[in-house]
Amino acid sequence: MSQTSLLVVDDEVGVRESIRLIFGKHYRVHEARSSEEALRKVKEETPDIVLLDILMPGADGLETLKQIKKIHPEGQVIMLTALNTARTAFTAKETGAFDYVTKPFDVDELRLRVDRALEKSLLSRELERLQEELGRKYGIENIVGNSKPMMEIFKTVSLVAKRKSTVLITGESGTGKELIARAIHYNSERRNKPFVVVNCAAMPDNLCESELFGYEKGAFTNAYQRKIGYFEMAHGGTLFLDEIGEFGLGTQSKLLRAIETETFTRLGGTDESKVDVRIIAASNRELEKLAKDGGFRADLFYRLNVVSVNLPALRERIDDVPVLVDHFVKLKARENSVAPKKLAATVVDSMLSYSWPGNVRELENLIERLTILTPHETITLDDLPLGMRNQEPTITLKDAVLEGSRPLGEAVDEFERAIILRALQKTAFNQTKAASLLGTSRRVLRYRMEKLQISDAPPAEDCAKLSS
């Protein structure tokens, strides 16, 4: 309490002295006799609480209140008023004052009002601190990766964060789409407004409209009161539609209209509400292809795809694995209050050669598991899951070619063979599906399989090599 400050603004000496006697033991009490002096003290001291008289020489209390809130929005102002100006004090409360007390004031009542104002001030201060912490946590500089693809993404995020443009983030599950969305939000002017996440894949079709736009009392059975929807929750901030490709066509139509008109109507209502929301959408599906096939509205796709950010799979930025490992080792040690683990060189080699089907999320979960369950200081190959052990590091193959110890053609064939085998394994050796996954025809795939001597069924050693 000793660090809490209070400013009393009143032209009467007796009132200022009374306030000092009441609160002097627990607050740093500052005094001002006029509006001009009050504004100067607010700038210098940034008091938690301001007790402000409505009637003073010069500018009146209402005008002073407006100026105080501009200078120090987090400060809580309690108006001091005579009985005949109580209506004015009520108006002040509607325009920014926390509360008002009539003169002559009851000491216990005044203490109660000040305590409540202080509680709100502390909550506002804590909220501001948390918002700053979130801003730091989701700052672009805190997203781990120094590969060329990630550098391009960081550049895009930095540019688009300053605008209101709709953003579409694509990439496999686990690549960090929500992390990028949060980075855009917390590096924008909307950082102090809500960031609302909608898991589109978990929302049943029959509830989409009511969840997105809310509903009025009596809109349907059990609708006992009005409910605010996600759009309204995100007003002034960002609405993140995760896995938007899972929405049905009917929901997509309503969503498109809301985005284009920046209005919505609650279910069971008739009045349109205006909303200021930035839309960031994400999907692990190819929405453009889905739109061509009729599974996603083309007009909605183009409306969302104003700025696109495609996150590469971890296997496509394998050079980032060491820096990600170092980041997660330190993070998980800190979260679990243990000393950071060390990784044997062979462990890092295995991680560099692994394909990471679960992407960055899989790597993070693995490091957390190893941090908790590994009893010794250094993590060895024996601590890794079976599917990650004894793999030939991809980076070694590149180095061998660059050093001249391996012909380029042989290395390309080996890499191609591994990719085709993985595609076949993912599709249970259905060649038509594997060809589609690889973006080629079945005839070309058959030709490559014959050239690379890949059989129609996986050899035992390939099964062991590809297990994950």
C-alpha positions as CSV (number, residue, x, y, z in Angstrom):
1,M,0.0,0.0,0.0
2,S,2.9,2.4,0.7
3,Q,3.7,2.6,-3.0
4,T,0.1,3.6,-3.9
5,S,-0.4,7.3,-4.7
6,L,-3.4,9.5,-4.4
7,L,-4.0,13.0,-5.7
8,V,-6.6,15.2,-4.1
9,V,-7.7,18.2,-6.3
10,D,-9.8,20.8,-4.4
11,D,-9.5,24.5,-3.9
12,E,-10.5,24.2,-0.3
13,V,-7.6,23.7,2.1
14,G,-9.8,22.0,4.7
15,V,-10.8,19.3,2.2
16,R,-7.2,18.6,1.2
17,E,-6.1,18.4,4.8
18,S,-8.9,16.0,5.7
19,I,-8.0,13.7,2.8
20,R,-4.4,13.7,3.9
21,L,-5.4,12.8,7.5
22,I,-7.6,10.0,6.3
23,F,-5.2,8.4,3.8
24,G,-1.7,9.7,4.7
25,K,-0.7,6.5,6.5
26,H,-1.2,4.2,3.6
27,Y,-0.9,6.4,0.5
28,R,1.5,8.9,-0.9
29,V,-0.9,11.9,-0.9
30,H,-0.4,14.7,-3.4
31,E,-2.4,17.9,-3.5
32,A,-3.5,20.3,-6.2
33,R,-5.6,23.5,-5.9
34,S,-6.6,24.0,-9.5
35,S,-7.1,22.2,-12.8
36,E,-3.8,23.4,-14.2
37,E,-1.9,22.2,-11.1
38,A,-3.8,18.9,-11.2
39,L,-2.8,18.1,-14.8
40,R,0.8,18.9,-14.0
41,K,0.7,16.5,-11.0
42,V,-0.9,13.8,-13.0
43,K,1.9,14.0,-15.6
44,E,4.6,14.0,-12.9
45,E,3.2,11.5,-10.4
46,T,0.8,9.3,-12.4
47,P,-1.4,8.7,-9.3
48,D,-3.4,5.5,-8.9
49,I,-6.4,7.4,-7.5
50,V,-7.6,11.0,-8.1
51,L,-10.1,12.7,-5.9
52,L,-11.4,15.5,-8.0
53,D,-13.7,18.3,-7.0
54,I,-16.3,19.3,-9.6
55,L,-16.5,23.0,-8.8
56,M,-13.1,24.8,-8.9
57,P,-11.8,28.1,-10.2
58,G,-10.9,28.0,-13.9
59,A,-11.7,24.8,-15.8
60,D,-14.4,22.8,-14.1
61,G,-14.1,19.2,-12.9
62,L,-15.7,17.6,-16.0
63,E,-13.2,19.2,-18.3
64,T,-10.4,18.3,-16.0
65,L,-11.6,14.7,-15.8
66,K,-11.4,14.4,-19.6
67,Q,-7.9,15.8,-19.7
68,I,-6.8,13.5,-16.8
69,K,-8.1,10.4,-18.7
70,K,-6.2,11.4,-21.8
71,I,-3.0,11.8,-19.9
72,H,-3.4,8.8,-17.6
73,P,-6.1,6.4,-18.7
74,E,-5.4,3.8,-16.1
75,G,-5.8,6.3,-13.2
76,Q,-9.2,6.0,-11.4
77,V,-11.0,9.3,-10.7
78,I,-13.5,9.8,-7.9
79,M,-15.5,13.0,-8.1
80,L,-16.1,15.1,-5.0
81,T,-19.4,16.9,-5.2
82,A,-21.9,18.9,-3.2
83,L,-25.5,17.5,-3.1
84,N,-26.7,20.1,-5.6
85,T,-24.2,18.9,-8.2
86,A,-24.8,15.2,-7.8
87,R,-26.5,15.0,-11.2
88,T,-23.3,16.4,-12.8
89,A,-21.2,13.9,-10.9
90,F,-23.4,11.1,-12.3
91,T,-22.7,12.4,-15.8
92,A,-19.0,12.4,-15.0
93,K,-19.2,8.8,-14.0
94,E,-20.8,8.0,-17.4
95,T,-17.9,9.8,-19.2
96,G,-14.9,8.2,-17.4
97,A,-15.1,8.8,-13.6
98,F,-14.9,5.6,-11.5
99,D,-17.4,6.9,-8.9
100,Y,-18.5,10.0,-7.0
101,V,-18.9,11.0,-3.3
102,T,-21.0,13.8,-2.0
103,K,-19.8,16.4,0.5
104,P,-19.7,16.4,3.4
105,F,-18.5,12.9,2.9
106,D,-18.7,10.0,5.3
107,V,-15.2,8.8,6.1
108,D,-16.0,5.0,5.9
109,E,-17.9,5.5,2.7
110,L,-15.0,7.4,1.2
111,R,-12.5,4.7,2.2
112,L,-14.7,2.1,0.7
113,R,-14.9,4.0,-2.7
114,V,-11.2,4.5,-2.7
115,D,-10.5,0.9,-1.9
116,R,-12.7,-0.2,-4.8
117,A,-11.0,2.3,-7.1
118,L,-7.6,1.0,-6.1
119,E,-8.6,-2.6,-6.8
120,K,-9.6,-1.6,-10.3
121,S,-6.4,0.4,-10.7
122,L,-4.3,-2.6,-9.7
123,L,-6.3,-4.9,-12.0
124,S,-5.7,-2.4,-14.9
125,R,-2.0,-2.3,-14.1
126,E,-1.8,-6.1,-14.0
127,L,-3.8,-6.3,-17.3
128,E,-1.3,-3.9,-18.9
129,R,1.6,-5.9,-17.6
130,L,0.1,-9.1,-19.0
131,Q,-0.5,-7.5,-22.3
132,E,3.1,-6.3,-22.5
133,E,4.3,-9.8,-21.5
134,L,2.1,-11.3,-24.2
135,G,3.5,-8.8,-26.7
136,R,7.1,-9.8,-25.8
137,K,6.2,-13.5,-25.8
138,Y,4.7,-13.3,-29.3
139,G,7.1,-10.8,-30.7
140,I,8.5,-11.8,-34.1
141,E,12.0,-12.0,-32.6
142,N,10.8,-14.8,-30.3
143,I,9.7,-17.1,-33.1
144,V,12.6,-19.5,-33.5
145,G,14.2,-20.1,-36.9
146,N,16.9,-18.6,-39.0
147,S,16.4,-20.6,-42.2
148,K,15.7,-18.7,-45.4
149,P,12.0,-19.7,-45.5
150,M,11.5,-18.4,-42.0
151,M,13.3,-15.1,-42.7
152,E,10.8,-14.5,-45.5
153,I,7.9,-15.2,-43.2
154,F,9.3,-12.9,-40.5
155,K,9.5,-10.1,-43.2
156,T,5.9,-10.7,-44.3
157,V,4.6,-10.8,-40.7
158,S,6.4,-7.5,-39.9
159,L,4.8,-5.8,-42.9
160,V,1.3,-7.1,-42.6
161,A,1.1,-6.6,-38.8
162,K,0.8,-2.9,-39.3
163,R,-2.2,-3.2,-41.6
164,K,-5.8,-4.5,-41.3
165,S,-5.5,-6.8,-44.3
166,T,-7.0,-10.3,-43.9
167,V,-4.3,-13.0,-43.7
168,L,-4.5,-16.6,-44.6
169,I,-1.9,-18.9,-43.0
170,T,-1.4,-22.3,-44.5
171,G,0.8,-25.3,-43.5
172,E,0.7,-28.7,-42.1
173,S,-0.5,-29.4,-38.5
174,G,2.1,-28.5,-36.0
175,T,4.0,-25.9,-38.0
176,G,2.9,-23.0,-35.8
177,K,0.1,-21.3,-37.6
178,E,-1.5,-19.9,-34.4
179,L,1.9,-18.7,-33.2
180,I,2.2,-16.6,-36.4
181,A,-1.4,-15.3,-36.0
182,R,-0.6,-14.2,-32.5
183,A,2.6,-12.6,-33.7
184,I,0.6,-10.6,-36.2
185,H,-1.9,-9.5,-33.6
186,Y,0.6,-8.6,-30.8
187,N,2.7,-6.6,-33.2
188,S,-0.2,-4.6,-34.5
189,E,-2.1,-1.6,-33.1
190,R,-4.8,-4.0,-31.9
191,R,-2.4,-5.6,-29.4
192,N,-4.4,-4.3,-26.4
193,K,-7.7,-5.6,-27.8
194,P,-9.0,-9.2,-27.8
195,F,-7.4,-12.1,-29.7
196,V,-10.2,-14.6,-30.1
197,V,-9.4,-18.1,-31.3
198,V,-12.1,-20.2,-33.0
199,N,-11.5,-23.9,-33.6
200,C,-13.6,-24.3,-36.7
201,A,-12.9,-28.1,-36.8
202,A,-14.5,-28.6,-33.3
203,M,-17.7,-26.6,-34.1
204,P,-20.8,-28.6,-35.1
205,D,-22.5,-27.3,-38.3
206,N,-25.8,-26.6,-36.5
207,L,-24.0,-24.4,-33.9
208,C,-21.7,-22.4,-36.2
209,E,-24.1,-19.4,-36.7
210,S,-25.0,-19.0,-33.0
211,E,-21.3,-19.4,-31.9
212,L,-20.0,-16.9,-34.5
213,F,-22.7,-14.3,-34.2
214,G,-24.4,-15.0,-30.9
215,Y,-28.2,-15.2,-30.3
216,E,-31.0,-13.3,-28.7
217,K,-33.1,-14.5,-25.8
218,G,-35.8,-16.9,-27.0
219,A,-34.1,-17.6,-30.4
220,F,-34.5,-21.3,-29.7
221,T,-35.3,-23.7,-27.0
222,N,-33.1,-23.1,-23.9
223,A,-32.0,-19.7,-25.2
224,Y,-32.8,-18.1,-21.8
225,Q,-30.7,-15.0,-22.4
226,R,-28.7,-13.2,-25.0
227,K,-25.3,-14.7,-25.8
228,I,-22.4,-12.8,-27.4
229,G,-20.8,-14.5,-30.4
230,Y,-17.1,-14.7,-31.3
231,F,-17.3,-11.7,-33.7
232,E,-18.7,-9.5,-31.0
233,M,-16.1,-10.8,-28.5
234,A,-13.3,-9.8,-30.9
235,H,-14.6,-6.3,-31.5
236,G,-11.6,-4.0,-32.0
237,G,-9.2,-6.9,-32.0
238,T,-8.5,-10.0,-34.1
239,L,-10.6,-13.1,-34.8
240,F,-8.4,-16.2,-35.6
241,L,-10.4,-18.8,-37.5
242,D,-8.3,-21.9,-37.2
243,E,-8.9,-24.8,-39.7
244,I,-11.4,-22.7,-41.5
245,G,-11.6,-25.4,-44.3
246,E,-13.7,-27.5,-41.9
247,F,-16.7,-25.0,-42.1
248,G,-19.7,-26.1,-44.2
249,L,-20.7,-24.1,-47.2
250,G,-23.7,-22.6,-45.4
251,T,-21.5,-21.2,-42.7
252,Q,-19.0,-20.0,-45.2
253,S,-21.7,-17.9,-46.9
254,K,-22.7,-16.2,-43.7
255,L,-19.1,-15.7,-42.7
256,L,-18.3,-14.1,-46.1
257,R,-21.1,-11.6,-45.7
258,A,-20.0,-10.7,-42.2
259,I,-16.4,-10.1,-43.4
260,E,-17.4,-8.0,-46.4
261,T,-20.0,-5.8,-44.7
262,E,-18.4,-5.8,-41.2
263,T,-21.8,-6.4,-39.8
264,F,-23.7,-9.4,-38.3
265,T,-27.1,-10.2,-36.9
266,R,-27.6,-12.3,-33.8
267,L,-29.6,-15.5,-34.3
268,G,-33.2,-14.7,-33.6
269,G,-32.6,-11.0,-34.0
270,T,-33.4,-8.4,-36.7
271,D,-30.9,-5.6,-36.0
272,E,-27.5,-5.5,-37.7
273,S,-24.5,-4.8,-35.5
274,K,-21.4,-3.1,-36.7
275,V,-18.1,-4.8,-35.8
276,D,-14.4,-3.9,-36.2
277,V,-12.6,-7.1,-36.5
278,R,-9.4,-8.2,-38.2
279,I,-9.7,-11.7,-39.7
280,I,-6.8,-14.2,-39.7
281,A,-7.6,-17.6,-41.0
282,A,-5.6,-20.8,-41.0
283,S,-5.9,-24.2,-42.7
284,N,-3.8,-27.3,-43.1
285,R,-5.8,-28.0,-46.3
286,E,-5.2,-26.7,-49.8
287,L,-8.1,-24.2,-49.9
288,E,-7.6,-23.2,-53.5
289,K,-7.8,-26.8,-54.6
290,L,-10.7,-27.4,-52.3
291,A,-12.5,-24.4,-53.8
292,K,-11.9,-25.7,-57.3
293,D,-13.4,-29.1,-56.2
294,G,-16.5,-27.3,-54.8
295,G,-15.7,-28.0,-51.1
296,F,-14.9,-24.3,-50.3
297,R,-16.4,-21.1,-51.6
298,A,-14.1,-19.5,-54.1
299,D,-15.2,-16.0,-53.2
300,L,-14.5,-16.6,-49.5
301,F,-11.1,-18.1,-50.4
302,Y,-10.1,-15.0,-52.4
303,R,-11.5,-12.7,-49.7
304,L,-9.3,-14.5,-47.1
305,N,-6.3,-14.8,-49.3
306,V,-5.4,-11.1,-49.3
307,V,-2.1,-11.8,-47.7
308,S,-0.9,-15.4,-47.6
309,V,1.7,-16.9,-45.3
310,N,2.7,-20.5,-46.0
311,L,4.6,-22.2,-43.2
312,P,7.0,-24.8,-44.4
313,A,7.1,-28.2,-42.8
314,L,10.0,-28.8,-40.4
315,R,11.5,-31.3,-42.8
316,E,11.7,-28.4,-45.3
317,R,13.7,-26.2,-42.9
318,I,15.7,-28.9,-41.3
319,D,18.5,-26.5,-40.6
320,D,16.3,-24.9,-37.9
321,V,16.2,-28.1,-35.9
322,P,19.4,-27.4,-33.8
323,V,18.2,-23.9,-32.8
324,L,14.7,-25.2,-32.1
325,V,16.1,-28.0,-29.9
326,D,18.2,-25.5,-28.0
327,H,15.2,-23.2,-27.5
328,F,12.9,-26.1,-26.3
329,V,15.6,-27.6,-24.0
330,K,15.9,-24.3,-22.1
331,L,12.1,-23.7,-22.1
332,K,11.1,-27.1,-20.8
333,A,13.8,-27.1,-18.2
334,R,12.5,-23.7,-17.0
335,E,8.9,-24.8,-17.0
336,N,9.7,-28.0,-15.1
337,S,12.2,-26.4,-12.7
338,V,15.0,-28.7,-13.7
339,A,18.5,-28.3,-15.1
340,P,18.6,-28.2,-19.0
341,K,19.5,-31.5,-20.5
342,K,22.5,-32.0,-22.9
343,L,22.1,-33.8,-26.2
344,A,24.7,-36.3,-27.5
345,A,26.0,-35.5,-31.1
346,T,24.4,-38.7,-32.4
347,V,21.0,-37.5,-31.0
348,V,21.2,-34.3,-33.0
349,D,22.3,-36.2,-36.1
350,S,19.2,-38.4,-35.8
351,M,17.0,-35.4,-35.3
352,L,18.4,-33.8,-38.4
353,S,17.6,-36.9,-40.5
354,Y,14.1,-37.5,-39.1
355,S,11.2,-36.3,-41.2
356,W,9.1,-34.8,-38.3
357,P,5.6,-35.7,-39.5
358,G,4.2,-33.8,-36.5
359,N,6.5,-30.8,-37.3
360,V,7.5,-28.3,-34.6
361,R,4.8,-29.5,-32.2
362,E,6.2,-33.0,-32.3
363,L,9.7,-31.7,-31.6
364,E,8.5,-29.6,-28.7
365,N,6.6,-32.5,-27.2
366,L,9.6,-34.8,-27.6
367,I,11.9,-32.4,-25.8
368,E,9.4,-32.0,-23.0
369,R,9.1,-35.8,-22.6
370,L,12.9,-36.2,-22.6
371,T,13.3,-33.4,-20.1
372,I,10.8,-35.0,-17.7
373,L,11.6,-38.7,-18.1
374,T,15.4,-38.9,-18.8
375,P,17.1,-39.5,-15.5
376,H,20.6,-38.7,-16.6
377,E,22.1,-35.4,-17.6
378,T,22.9,-36.2,-21.3
379,I,20.3,-37.5,-23.7
380,T,21.6,-40.4,-25.8
381,L,20.2,-42.4,-28.8
382,D,18.7,-45.0,-26.4
383,D,16.4,-42.3,-25.0
384,L,14.9,-41.5,-28.4
385,P,11.8,-43.2,-29.8
386,L,12.7,-46.3,-31.9
387,G,11.7,-44.7,-35.2
388,M,14.3,-41.9,-34.7
389,R,17.4,-44.0,-34.1
390,N,20.1,-45.1,-36.5
391,Q,19.0,-42.9,-39.4
392,E,21.4,-41.5,-42.0
393,P,21.4,-37.7,-41.5
394,T,20.2,-35.9,-44.6
395,I,22.7,-33.2,-44.0
396,T,25.5,-35.8,-44.3
397,L,24.3,-36.7,-47.8
398,K,24.5,-33.1,-48.9
399,D,27.9,-32.7,-47.4
400,A,29.1,-35.9,-49.1
401,V,28.0,-34.5,-52.5
402,L,29.6,-31.1,-51.8
403,E,32.9,-32.8,-50.7
404,G,33.0,-34.9,-53.9
405,S,32.8,-38.2,-52.1
406,R,29.4,-39.0,-53.6
407,P,28.1,-38.5,-57.1
408,L,25.2,-36.0,-57.4
409,G,23.1,-38.4,-59.5
410,E,23.4,-41.1,-56.8
411,A,22.5,-38.7,-54.1
412,V,19.4,-37.5,-56.0
413,D,18.3,-41.0,-56.6
414,E,18.6,-41.9,-53.0
415,F,16.7,-38.8,-51.9
416,E,14.0,-39.5,-54.5
417,R,13.7,-43.1,-53.4
418,A,13.2,-42.1,-49.8
419,I,10.5,-39.5,-50.7
420,I,8.6,-42.0,-52.9
421,L,8.8,-44.7,-50.2
422,R,7.4,-42.3,-47.6
423,A,4.6,-41.3,-49.9
424,L,3.8,-45.0,-50.6
425,Q,3.9,-45.8,-46.9
426,K,1.5,-42.9,-46.0
427,T,-1.0,-44.2,-48.6
428,A,-0.7,-47.9,-47.6
429,F,1.2,-48.4,-51.0
430,N,-1.8,-47.2,-53.0
431,Q,0.0,-45.9,-56.1
432,T,-2.8,-43.7,-57.3
433,K,-3.0,-41.9,-54.0
434,A,0.8,-41.7,-53.6
435,A,1.1,-40.2,-57.1
436,S,-1.5,-37.6,-56.1
437,L,0.4,-36.8,-52.9
438,L,3.6,-36.3,-54.9
439,G,1.8,-34.1,-57.5
440,T,2.5,-36.5,-60.4
441,S,0.7,-39.2,-62.4
442,R,0.6,-42.9,-61.6
443,R,2.4,-43.7,-64.9
444,V,5.3,-41.4,-64.0
445,L,5.4,-42.8,-60.5
446,R,5.5,-46.4,-61.8
447,Y,8.4,-45.4,-64.1
448,R,10.3,-43.9,-61.2
449,M,9.6,-46.9,-59.0
450,E,11.0,-49.3,-61.7
451,K,14.0,-47.1,-62.3
452,L,14.8,-46.9,-58.6
453,Q,13.9,-50.6,-58.0
454,I,11.1,-49.9,-55.6
455,S,8.8,-52.9,-55.2
456,D,5.0,-52.8,-54.9
457,A,5.3,-53.8,-51.2
458,P,7.8,-52.2,-48.8
459,P,11.0,-54.2,-48.0
460,A,11.5,-55.0,-44.4
461,E,14.5,-52.6,-44.1
462,D,12.4,-49.8,-45.6
463,C,9.7,-50.4,-43.0
464,A,12.2,-50.1,-40.2
465,K,13.8,-47.0,-41.7
466,L,10.5,-45.3,-42.3
467,S,8.7,-46.1,-39.1
468,S,7.9,-43.1,-37.0
